[in-house]
Amino acid sequence: MLTRILAAAALAAAACAVAAPPAAAADAVSLRFNWYLGGLHVPYYLGKENGYFKAEGIDITLNEGRGSANTVQVVAAGSDTFGMADAGSLMLLASKGADVKAVMSLLNTSGFSVISLAETGIKTPKDLEGKKLAVTAGDALTQLFPAFVKHNKLDMAKISLVQVDPAGKVVSVLEKKADALLGGIDDQYFLIEAKGAKPAGLRFADNGANTVGMTILAKDETIKAKPDMVRRFVKASIRSWEAAKKDPDAAVAAALKTKPDLNKESTKKQLVMDISLLPSPATKGKPIGWGAASDWEATKKLLAEYRDLKTDKPATAFFTNDFVPK
């Protein structure tokens, strides 16, 4: 009798196993950063480690980048599912045919800044007159600097621009070959500090030249074909950033497991600065990733005037809030 009962139970279990539907495979998704791993990127390593993407049915791969423009091109070509790039690069390339749109307005305040050694005494925009600035020809900061100059009524003839490659700007300031540089308040500012010097910064955003900063973008084709996947990715991204806000140390620790040579203290300071750049005055009180049309319109206006943006599309054509929780 016992043998018959056990056999029946085994058959029932087998039948249930056959009848059970297979588990849905996770969506394989890749995110291409705008640059090498830094504070801006560590929330995604925390989200991956904590299982936030897995919980949304997403198998995420994180890739370092080589500049925002390159990231936009890579995503437009379909090599990566999502990308992290500044709004200016996105709008300029999208206006020229790149099939992309921002699904998250991540940093709604720009980190573009004039960065110097505190001992140089550059405390106001007017202090830049008579000074040398290390810049990189053609980059977004150099092209938008005239907006900073115009708003603050500076005499450009009294400001010398020293052309150097991106990696050389910090060295130029430290070696006092330049009085200041155009860079990121969440990047070069802390690179100078890591070298033992005391930095100072004048943000474009505080001096009349704010633009939407970093965005998360995807192909229009992806957005239309897989809206649920995009929504789940955005949800996990927001959760990752919220966790990083609560525990920056944990976010940095998660990234260190991938890149052990990261400067732990500097990376944490970069992250904390980036967290402060998440909202703009127009997005305060809104969820992470929500963009304001007024911020995007202001960005479009500056790009048209200073970076040769040519488009008849409204700013709302370049971003959407559809995937950010209401």
N, C-alpha and C positions, 0 to 999 in steps of 0.2 A: 504493500500500500504506500509506504513512504517513498519507494522508488518511483511509483506512478505520480505522486504529488510533486516530487522534485523535477521529474521530466516535464510535467505540465507547466510548472513555473518557468522552466528554462525556455519552453516553446513560447510562452506568453511574453517573456522578456525579449526574445528574439523578434517576435512580431512587433512589439512596441518600437524596438530599435529600427526595424525596417520602415515602420510607419512614420517615425519622427522626421520632420523636415530638416534638411541640412542647414547648418549655421551659415548665415550670410557672410560672404568674404568681405573683409575690410577694404575700403577704397584706398588704393595706393596713391598717395599724394606727396608732392615735393614742394618745398618752399625755398626759393632762391633769395638769399639776403642781398642787401645793397653793397656790402663790403665784407671784409674779414671779420671774424667773430669778435664782438665787443659787447658793451653793456646793453645796447639797443636790442640785441638778439637773444640774450640769456633767458627771457621769459619763456621762449619756445622750448628750450631744453628742460626747463622746470615742468612745463606742461606735458612734455613727452614722458619725462620720468614719473610724473604723478599719474599718468594714465588718462589725462583729460581727452587726448585725441582718440585713444583706443576706446574710451567710453562712448565716443561719437561715431564709432565704426570707421575710424581713419587710421591708416598705417602711414605715419609721416616720416619723410626723409628731409633733413635740414642741410642745405648747401650754402657754403660761403659764396660771396659775390665779388665782382670786379668793377663796381660802380653802378649807379642807378640806371644810366642809359643802357648799359649792357644787360642788366636784369630785365628791363622792359622788353628788349629785343629777344631775349631768351624765352620769356613767357609768351610773347607774341608768336614765336616760332613753334611753340608747343613742347619745348624741351623740359620745362618745369610747369607745374600746375598753377602755383601762386608765386608772386614775387614781392619783394619789399623795395620800393623806390620812392624818391621824392616826387611830389606832385608836379613840379616843373618838368622833370624829365618825362613823366607820364603824359602830360598834356602836349608837350612839344612833339613827341613821337606819335602819339595817337592822332594829332592833327595832320601828320604826314602819312597816315594809313595804318599804323600799328593797331591791331584788333584787340585793344585792352581797355579795361575800366577798373577803377578803384572800388573794391568791395568793403574796404575799411579805410577811414581817414584816421590814421593812427596817431601821428604827432600833429596836432592842429596848430601848434605854434612852432615857428622855425627856430632851429638851433644855430643858424648862420650868425657869425659874430666877428668882431674885430678883437683879436686876442693879443695881449702884450704881457711883458713882465710888469708887475705892479710898480717896481722901482722906476719905470719909464715915465710914470705920471700921467698916463692917458686915462682920464676919468670921464671926459665928455667928448662928444663928436668933434667939437672945435679944437680939442687938443691934438687932433690928427694932422692939422695943418703944420707944415714944416717937418713932417715925419716920413719915414720910408716904410712901405708896407710890402711884405712878401706875399705874392699872389701867384696863382697858376693860370696861365692864359687859357681862356675858353671855358673855364669851369663856371658853375652856376653862381658861386659867390662873387666872382670877379665881374660877371655880367650884371648882377643885381646891385653891386656896390654903388653905381651912379644914382640909384634910387635913394640910397642912404645919404649920399652926398647932397642931392637935390633937396630932400626933406629937411635936412639940417643946415641948409644954406652955406655949405662949405665951398671954399675955393679950390677946385680940383687941381689947379695949376700949382698949388702949394703942397700937394701930396705926391710923393714919388712912389711909383709902383715898381717893385723889383721882381722880375719873373723867375720863379724857381719851380721845380717839380714838386708834386704834393708832399712827398716824404721829406723834402728839404726845407719846408717852411718852418717847422719847429726848430730845426738846427740853426736856421738863419736868425731867429729871434734869440735863441740861447747864446749864440756866438756874437750877438749884437751887430750883425750885418744888416739887420732890419729892426725897426722899432716895434713892429707889430705884424700880424699876419691875418689873412682872412681864412677862417676855419670854423669848426663846430664847437659850440660851448659844451657839448657832450663828448668831445673827442680831443682836439689839440689842446684845449684848456687843461685837461687832466694829464696829457702826455708831458706837458711842461712841468706840471706839479710833480709827476713821477720822477722827473730829473732833479728834484730838490729845489726848484725855483718857485717863487710865488707868482701865479698868473693873475691877470685882470681881464675882464671881458666886457665889451659893449655889444649887446644883441641887436641885430637888425630889427627884430620884432618890437623892441622897446623904443626904436628910433625911426619909425615911419616906414619900414620896409618888411612887414611880415608877409609870409606866404605859408600855405599849408605845407607841412614838412613831409615826413614819411607816410606812405600809404601801403596798403596791401592790395595788390591788383591781380586780376585774372583775365583770361581771354573772354571776349564777349561770347564766343562759341561755347566755352565751358559754363559760363553763367546761364546761358539759355538751355543747354543740354542737361546740366546737372545742378539745378538750383538747390536741391535738398542737400547735396554734398557740400556746396558752398556755404549754406546756412550752418551745417554742422561744424565745418572748419572755423567759421567766424565765431561760433559759440565757444569752441574749445580755445581759440585764441584769446578771447575776452577773459575766459576763466584763467588762462595762463598769466595774463597781465595782472589780473586782480590778485592772484597768488603771489606774484613777484612784488607787488606793492606792499603786501602784508609781510613778506619775508624776503627782502633782497638778498640776504646771505644765502638762503637756500637756492635761489635762482642762479647765483654765481657759482655755487658749489656744484650744481647740476652741469653747468657748462664746463667747469674745470675737469670733469670726468672725460670730456671729449677733447679738450685742449688744455692739458696740465700746465703749459707755460704761460697762460694768461696771468697778468698782474691782478691778483685778487682784489686788492684795495682800490686800484684805479678803475677796474671794471665795475665794481659796486658803485663808485661815485658816478660813473657814466650812466648806469642804470637809474640811479636816484634822480639825476638831472633829466633823463628822458621821461621819467614818470611825471616830472613837473611840466613837461612840454605836451603831455597828452591832450589837455584841454586848451581851448582858446577862450577869450571872453564870451564868444558867441556859442560855445558848446558846453560851458560849465553846467553841471547837473545832468548832462546827457550821458549815455553809456559810452564806454571806451569804443572807439571805432566810428562813432557818429560824426558826420561832417556837416558843417553849416554852409548853405549856399552862398551866404555873404562872404565867407572866408575864401571859397573857391572863386567867386567873382573877382575879389580883390587880387587873388593870385593871377587869374587870367589877365587882368588889366596890367599888372606889373610885367608879366611875361610878354604881352603884346608891345609894351613900350620899350622894354630893355633887352628882351631875348628873341625878338623877331617872331613871336607866335602869330601865326596867320590862321584864323578859323572863323567861320560864321556860326559855329555851334555855341549854345549857351554853356556855362560852366557845368551845369547839371548833366551834360552829356558825358562828362569824364569821370563821374563818381555816382555811387548809389548808396542809400541807407537801407535798402530793402532787406539786407541780411543781418542787420544789427537789431537786436531785440528792442521792441518799443518801450 
